[in-house]
Amino acid sequence: MGARWQALGALWLRAEQALSKSGRTDLSFGEIRQSDIPEEWKDWAYAKIMRVDAKPPSESFGNTFTTYLSQYSPNAADMAATVMSNTWCRSGKTGILGLLVCLYWQAEYSGAGNDWESNLERVEGIFNAILALPDL
């Protein structure tokens, strides 16, 4: 998936480390169920908690993920005030790692393209917003 994908992985590691200082741990079953994340992401998070393999998403997942992420600006400054209010904004196996999993799924099962590039920018903006938080 190229150099941008690898750079996003490095950015994720830094954001993951910063979030670990927040004390917010993995999502519970109830938090996952009540969240507004796409169903395939929820299924993946449930699988992580139960320590079982998650099933791959449907071909339409790319559109679903794009629709979900479209509520976020790719600009970290625009997101800084609200990023921590997201259920998934935490470290651990059910936190921001899910954003990378969903991007991977979009590329692998739904075809990478313009939507994937836009989503990569949005996720990059989310990670940068996390790193810009003064409390972390």
Buried (B, 14 or more C-beta within 10 A) or exposed (E): BEEEBEEBEEBBEEBBEBBBEBEBEBBEEEBBEEBEBBEBBBBBBBBBBEEEEBEEBBEEBBEBBBEBBEEBBBEBEEBBEEBBEBBBBBBBBBBBBBBBBBBBBBBBBBEBEEBBEBBBBBBBBBBBBBBBBEEB
